[in-house]
């Protein structure tokens, strides 16, 4: 699934649904579907995504969020 942004979200019957968007050739946001997760798995999924973000930042040489070296002197 490809998406560039998130829209509205809801939790119903223990299921989180988050609308996703992509930008078309005219620069307009277009709905591309939904992320659907059991509500009890949201925290582990978000933590896994955060871990991936930190790995990407490390590979790119950028400091991870909250890293003391990221502060200006």
The first five atom37 places (N, CA, C, CB, O) and aatype in JSON, in Angstrom:
{
  "aatype": [20, 20, 20, 20, 20, 20, 20, 20, 20, 20, 20, 20, 20, 20, 20, 20, 20, 20, 20, 20, 20, 20, 20, 20, 20, 20, 20, 20, 20, 20, 20, 20, 20, 20, 20, 20, 20, 20, 20, 20, 20, 20, 20, 20, 20, 20, 20, 20, 20, 20, 20, 20, 20, 20, 20, 20, 20, 20, 20, 20, 20, 20, 20, 20, 20, 20, 20, 20, 20, 20, 20, 20, 20],
  "atom_mask": [
    [1, 1, 1, 1, 1],
    [1, 1, 1, 1, 1],
    [1, 1, 1, 1, 1],
    [1, 1, 1, 1, 1],
    [1, 1, 1, 1, 1],
    [1, 1, 1, 1, 1],
    [1, 1, 1, 1, 1],
    [1, 1, 1, 1, 1],
    [1, 1, 1, 1, 1],
    [1, 1, 1, 1, 1],
    [1, 1, 1, 1, 1],
    [1, 1, 1, 1, 1],
    [1, 1, 1, 1, 1],
    [1, 1, 1, 1, 1],
    [1, 1, 1, 1, 1],
    [1, 1, 1, 1, 1],
    [1, 1, 1, 1, 1],
    [1, 1, 1, 1, 1],
    [1, 1, 1, 1, 1],
    [1, 1, 1, 1, 1],
    [1, 1, 1, 1, 1],
    [1, 1, 1, 1, 1],
    [1, 1, 1, 1, 1],
    [1, 1, 1, 1, 1],
    [1, 1, 1, 1, 1],
    [1, 1, 1, 1, 1],
    [1, 1, 1, 1, 1],
    [1, 1, 1, 1, 1],
    [1, 1, 1, 1, 1],
    [1, 1, 1, 1, 1],
    [1, 1, 1, 1, 1],
    [1, 1, 1, 1, 1],
    [1, 1, 1, 1, 1],
    [1, 1, 1, 1, 1],
    [1, 1, 1, 1, 1],
    [1, 1, 1, 1, 1],
    [1, 1, 1, 1, 1],
    [1, 1, 1, 1, 1],
    [1, 1, 1, 1, 1],
    [1, 1, 1, 1, 1],
    [1, 1, 1, 1, 1],
    [1, 1, 1, 1, 1],
    [1, 1, 1, 1, 1],
    [1, 1, 1, 1, 1],
    [1, 1, 1, 1, 1],
    [1, 1, 1, 1, 1],
    [1, 1, 1, 1, 1],
    [1, 1, 1, 1, 1],
    [1, 1, 1, 1, 1],
    [1, 1, 1, 1, 1],
    [1, 1, 1, 1, 1],
    [1, 1, 1, 1, 1],
    [1, 1, 1, 1, 1],
    [1, 1, 1, 1, 1],
    [1, 1, 1, 1, 1],
    [1, 1, 1, 1, 1],
    [1, 1, 1, 1, 1],
    [1, 1, 1, 1, 1],
    [1, 1, 1, 1, 1],
    [1, 1, 1, 1, 1],
    [1, 1, 1, 1, 1],
    [1, 1, 1, 1, 1],
    [1, 1, 1, 1, 1],
    [1, 1, 1, 1, 1],
    [1, 1, 1, 1, 1],
    [1, 1, 1, 1, 1],
    [1, 1, 1, 1, 1],
    [1, 1, 1, 1, 1],
    [1, 1, 1, 1, 1],
    [1, 1, 1, 1, 1],
    [1, 1, 1, 1, 1],
    [1, 1, 1, 1, 1],
    [1, 1, 1, 1, 1]
  ],
  "atom_positions": [
    [[0.85, -1.17, 0.0], [0.0, 0.0, 0.0], [0.9, 1.24, 0.0], [-0.97, 0.0, 1.23], [1.84, 1.33, 0.78]],
    [[0.6, 2.17, -0.87], [1.34, 3.42, -0.94], [0.46, 4.54, -0.42], [1.82, 3.71, -2.4], [-0.7, 4.67, -0.82]],
    [[1.01, 5.37, 0.49], [0.29, 6.56, 0.93], [1.27, 7.61, 1.37], [-0.69, 6.22, 2.08], [2.4, 7.31, 1.77]],
    [[0.83, 8.86, 1.29], [1.68, 10.0, 1.65], [1.13, 10.8, 2.82], [1.85, 10.91, 0.47], [1.77, 11.74, 3.28]],
    [[-0.05, 10.43, 3.29], [-0.64, 11.15, 4.4], [-1.75, 10.36, 5.04], [-1.15, 12.48, 3.94], [-2.22, 9.35, 4.5]],
    [[-2.16, 10.83, 6.21], [-3.23, 10.18, 6.95], [-4.39, 11.13, 7.12], [-2.73, 9.7, 8.32], [-4.21, 12.34, 7.27]],
    [[-5.58, 10.57, 7.1], [-6.8, 11.37, 7.29], [-7.43, 11.05, 8.62], [-7.79, 11.12, 6.15], [-6.75, 10.9, 9.64]],
    [[-8.73, 10.94, 8.61], [-9.48, 10.66, 9.82], [-9.24, 9.25, 10.34], [-10.95, 10.86, 9.59], [-8.8, 8.36, 9.6]],
    [[-9.53, 9.07, 11.62], [-9.36, 7.76, 12.25], [-10.52, 7.5, 13.18], [-8.03, 7.68, 13.01], [-11.12, 8.43, 13.73]],
    [[-10.84, 6.22, 13.36], [-11.88, 5.84, 14.31], [-11.57, 4.47, 14.87], [-13.28, 5.86, 13.64], [-10.88, 3.66, 14.24]],
    [[-12.11, 4.21, 16.06], [-12.02, 2.89, 16.67], [-13.45, 2.44, 16.92], [-11.16, 2.9, 18.0], [-14.2, 3.08, 17.66]],
    [[-13.82, 1.33, 16.3], [-15.15, 0.76, 16.46], [-14.98, -0.74, 16.66], [-16.08, 1.06, 15.23], [-14.3, -1.4, 15.88]],
    [[-15.6, -1.26, 17.7], [-15.54, -2.69, 18.01], [-14.1, -3.2, 18.08], [-16.3, -3.48, 16.96], [-13.8, -4.3, 17.63]],
    [[-13.22, -2.39, 18.66], [-11.84, -2.82, 18.85], [-10.98, -2.82, 17.61], [-11.84, -4.16, 19.42], [-9.91, -3.43, 17.59]],
    [[-11.43, -2.13, 16.56], [-10.68, -2.05, 15.31], [-10.39, -0.59, 14.98], [-11.45, -2.74, 14.14], [-11.31, 0.22, 14.88]],
    [[-9.11, -0.26, 14.8], [-8.71, 1.08, 14.4], [-8.7, 1.16, 12.88], [-7.31, 1.45, 14.98], [-8.13, 0.3, 12.2]],
    [[-9.33, 2.18, 12.35], [-9.32, 2.44, 10.91], [-8.78, 3.85, 10.69], [-10.76, 2.28, 10.28], [-9.27, 4.81, 11.29]],
    [[-7.76, 3.96, 9.84], [-7.15, 5.25, 9.53], [-7.18, 5.43, 8.02], [-5.69, 5.34, 10.09], [-6.65, 4.61, 7.28]],
    [[-7.8, 6.5, 7.57], [-7.86, 6.8, 6.14], [-6.49, 7.24, 5.65], [-8.92, 7.9, 5.85], [-5.79, 7.99, 6.33]],
    [[-6.1, 6.77, 4.47], [-4.82, 7.15, 3.89], [-5.02, 7.91, 2.59], [-3.96, 5.9, 3.65], [-6.03, 7.76, 1.9]],
    [[-4.02, 8.75, 2.25], [-4.08, 9.59, 1.06], [-2.78, 9.53, 0.28], [-4.4, 11.04, 1.43], [-1.72, 9.25, 0.84]],
    [[-2.86, 9.8, -0.99], [-1.69, 10.05, -1.83], [-1.98, 11.3, -2.64], [-1.36, 8.82, -2.76], [-3.14, 11.7, -2.77]],
    [[-0.96, 11.91, -3.19], [-1.12, 13.12, -3.99], [-1.07, 12.75, -5.46], [-0.02, 14.17, -3.65], [-0.13, 12.1, -5.9]],
    [[-2.09, 13.15, -6.22], [-2.12, 12.83, -7.65], [-1.32, 13.84, -8.46], [-3.57, 12.78, -8.15], [-0.72, 14.76, -7.9]],
    [[-1.32, 13.66, -9.77], [-0.5, 14.51, -10.65], [-0.95, 15.98, -10.64], [-0.57, 13.98, -12.08], [-0.17, 16.86, -11.01]],
    [[-2.17, 16.25, -10.23], [-2.66, 17.64, -10.14], [-2.39, 18.26, -8.78], [-4.15, 17.68, -10.44], [-2.8, 19.39, -8.52]],
    [[-1.7, 17.5, -7.91], [-1.4, 18.03, -6.58], [-2.54, 17.9, -5.6], [-1.01, 19.46, -6.69], [-2.51, 18.53, -4.54]],
    [[-3.53, 17.1, -5.93], [-4.69, 16.92, -5.05], [-4.52, 15.67, -4.21], [-5.99, 16.85, -5.88], [-4.01, 14.65, -4.69]],
    [[-4.95, 15.73, -2.96], [-4.94, 14.54, -2.11], [-6.12, 13.66, -2.48], [-5.0, 14.93, -0.6], [-7.25, 14.12, -2.6]],
    [[-5.83, 12.37, -2.67], [-6.83, 11.39, -3.07], [-6.8, 10.24, -2.07], [-6.59, 10.88, -4.52], [-5.72, 9.77, -1.71]],
    [[-7.96, 9.79, -1.63], [-8.02, 8.67, -0.7], [-7.44, 7.42, -1.36], [-9.47, 8.42, -0.24], [-7.77, 7.1, -2.5]],
    [[-6.58, 6.72, -0.61], [-5.98, 5.5, -1.17], [-6.36, 4.25, -0.39], [-4.47, 5.64, -1.2], [-5.83, 3.18, -0.66]],
    [[-7.25, 4.38, 0.56], [-7.7, 3.22, 1.32], [-7.62, 3.46, 2.8], [-6.89, 2.01, 0.95], [-7.64, 4.6, 3.27]],
    [[-7.54, 2.38, 3.55], [-7.52, 2.46, 5.01], [-6.46, 1.54, 5.58], [-8.88, 2.12, 5.59], [-6.22, 0.44, 5.08]],
    [[-5.84, 2.01, 6.65], [-5.05, 1.12, 7.5], [-6.04, 0.55, 8.51], [-3.82, 1.87, 8.2], [-6.76, 1.3, 9.15]],
    [[-6.07, -0.75, 8.65], [-7.0, -1.39, 9.57], [-6.19, -2.28, 10.51], [-8.09, -2.23, 8.79], [-5.53, -3.22, 10.09]],
    [[-6.27, -1.94, 11.81], [-5.5, -2.66, 12.83], [-6.39, -3.0, 14.01], [-4.29, -1.83, 13.29], [-7.27, -2.21, 14.37]],
    [[-6.18, -4.16, 14.61], [-6.84, -4.41, 15.89], [-6.33, -3.36, 16.89], [-6.58, -5.87, 16.41], [-5.13, -3.12, 16.96]],
    [[-7.21, -2.76, 17.64], [-6.81, -1.68, 18.56], [-5.73, -2.13, 19.54], [-8.02, -1.18, 19.33], [-4.89, -1.33, 19.94]],
    [[-5.74, -3.4, 19.93], [-4.75, -3.87, 20.9], [-3.37, -4.06, 20.28], [-5.2, -5.16, 21.52], [-2.43, -4.39, 21.0]],
    [[-3.2, -3.87, 18.98], [-1.91, -4.0, 18.3], [-1.35, -2.65, 17.86], [-2.05, -4.92, 17.1], [-0.27, -2.6, 17.27]],
    [[-2.05, -1.56, 18.13], [-1.61, -0.24, 17.69], [-0.27, 0.13, 18.3], [-2.66, 0.81, 18.06], [0.63, 0.56, 17.58]],
    [[-0.1, -0.03, 19.6], [1.15, 0.35, 20.26], [2.34, -0.44, 19.71], [1.04, 0.14, 21.78], [3.35, 0.17, 19.37]],
    [[2.27, -1.78, 19.6], [3.41, -2.49, 19.02], [3.72, -2.08, 17.58], [3.15, -3.98, 19.07], [4.89, -2.03, 17.2]],
    [[2.71, -1.8, 16.79], [2.94, -1.38, 15.4], [3.61, -0.02, 15.37], [1.6, -1.34, 14.62], [4.56, 0.18, 14.61]],
    [[3.14, 0.92, 16.18], [3.74, 2.26, 16.22], [5.18, 2.17, 16.73], [2.91, 3.2, 17.12], [6.05, 2.87, 16.21]],
    [[5.43, 1.34, 17.72], [6.8, 1.18, 18.23], [7.71, 0.6, 17.15], [6.81, 0.29, 19.48], [8.87, 1.0, 17.05]],
    [[7.21, -0.34, 16.37], [8.01, -0.92, 15.28], [8.3, 0.13, 14.22], [7.28, -2.12, 14.65], [9.41, 0.18, 13.69]],
    [[7.33, 0.97, 13.9], [7.55, 2.05, 12.93], [8.58, 3.05, 13.47], [6.23, 2.77, 12.61], [9.43, 3.52, 12.71]],
    [[8.51, 3.37, 14.75], [9.48, 4.28, 15.36], [10.88, 3.7, 15.26], [9.12, 4.57, 16.82], [11.84, 4.42, 14.99]],
    [[11.01, 2.41, 15.49], [12.3, 1.75, 15.37], [12.84, 1.85, 13.94], [12.18, 0.27, 15.79], [14.03, 2.09, 13.74]],
    [[11.97, 1.67, 12.96], [12.38, 1.81, 11.57], [12.84, 3.23, 11.26], [11.24, 1.41, 10.63], [13.82, 3.43, 10.55]],
    [[12.13, 4.21, 11.79], [12.5, 5.62, 11.58], [13.9, 5.86, 12.14], [11.47, 6.57, 12.24], [14.72, 6.52, 11.5]],
    [[14.17, 5.35, 13.34], [15.49, 5.53, 13.95], [16.57, 4.87, 13.11], [15.5, 4.97, 15.37], [17.66, 5.43, 12.97]],
    [[16.3, 3.68, 12.56], [17.27, 3.01, 11.71], [17.55, 3.82, 10.44], [16.77, 1.6, 11.33], [18.7, 3.95, 10.02]],
    [[16.51, 4.37, 9.84], [16.67, 5.17, 8.63], [17.49, 6.42, 8.93], [15.29, 5.56, 8.04], [18.37, 6.78, 8.15]],
    [[17.2, 7.08, 10.03], [17.95, 8.28, 10.41], [19.41, 7.95, 10.66], [17.35, 8.93, 11.65], [20.29, 8.72, 10.29]],
    [[19.68, 6.82, 11.28], [21.05, 6.4, 11.54], [21.79, 6.14, 10.23], [21.07, 5.13, 12.43], [22.94, 6.54, 10.08]],
    [[21.14, 5.48, 9.3], [21.75, 5.2, 8.0], [22.03, 6.48, 7.23], [20.85, 4.28, 7.17], [23.04, 6.58, 6.53]],
    [[21.14, 7.45, 7.36], [21.3, 8.72, 6.66], [22.25, 9.67, 7.38], [19.96, 9.39, 6.49], [22.58, 10.74, 6.86]],
    [[22.7, 9.29, 8.57], [23.61, 10.13, 9.32], [22.92, 11.22, 10.11], [24.59, 10.75, 8.41], [23.58, 12.05, 10.74]],
    [[21.59, 11.23, 10.1], [20.84, 12.23, 10.86], [20.63, 11.71, 12.27], [19.47, 12.56, 10.19], [20.4, 10.52, 12.46]],
    [[20.7, 12.58, 13.28], [20.48, 12.13, 14.65], [19.03, 11.71, 14.86], [20.86, 13.23, 15.64], [18.12, 12.28, 14.27]],
    [[18.82, 10.71, 15.71], [17.47, 10.26, 16.04], [16.79, 11.32, 16.89], [17.51, 8.91, 16.79], [17.45, 12.1, 17.58]],
    [[15.46, 11.36, 16.84], [14.69, 12.3, 17.64], [15.02, 12.12, 19.11], [13.18, 12.11, 17.4], [15.05, 11.0, 19.61]],
    [[15.27, 13.23, 19.79], [15.59, 13.18, 21.21], [17.05, 12.92, 21.49], [14.77, 12.14, 21.86], [17.45, 12.88, 22.65]],
    [[17.86, 12.73, 20.46], [19.28, 12.48, 20.63], [19.95, 13.78, 21.09], [19.92, 11.95, 19.3], [19.72, 14.84, 20.5]],
    [[20.77, 13.68, 22.12], [21.43, 14.87, 22.67], [22.32, 15.57, 21.64], [22.27, 14.48, 23.88], [22.53, 16.78, 21.73]],
    [[22.83, 14.82, 20.66], [23.7, 15.43, 19.65], [22.91, 16.26, 18.66], [24.48, 14.37, 18.91], [23.5, 17.01, 17.88]],
    [[21.6, 16.15, 18.68], [20.77, 16.91, 17.74], [20.59, 18.36, 18.2], [19.4, 16.24, 17.57], [20.2, 19.2, 17.4]],
    [[20.88, 18.66, 19.46], [20.7, 20.01, 19.98], [21.79, 20.94, 19.48], [20.69, 20.0, 21.5], [22.95, 20.54, 19.36]],
    [[21.41, 22.18, 19.19], [22.37, 23.18, 18.76], [23.15, 23.69, 19.96], [21.68, 24.34, 18.03], [22.61, 23.78, 21.06]],
    [[24.42, 24.02, 19.75], [25.25, 24.54, 20.84], [25.24, 26.04, 20.84], [26.69, 24.02, 20.74], [25.88, 26.67, 21.68]]
  ]
}
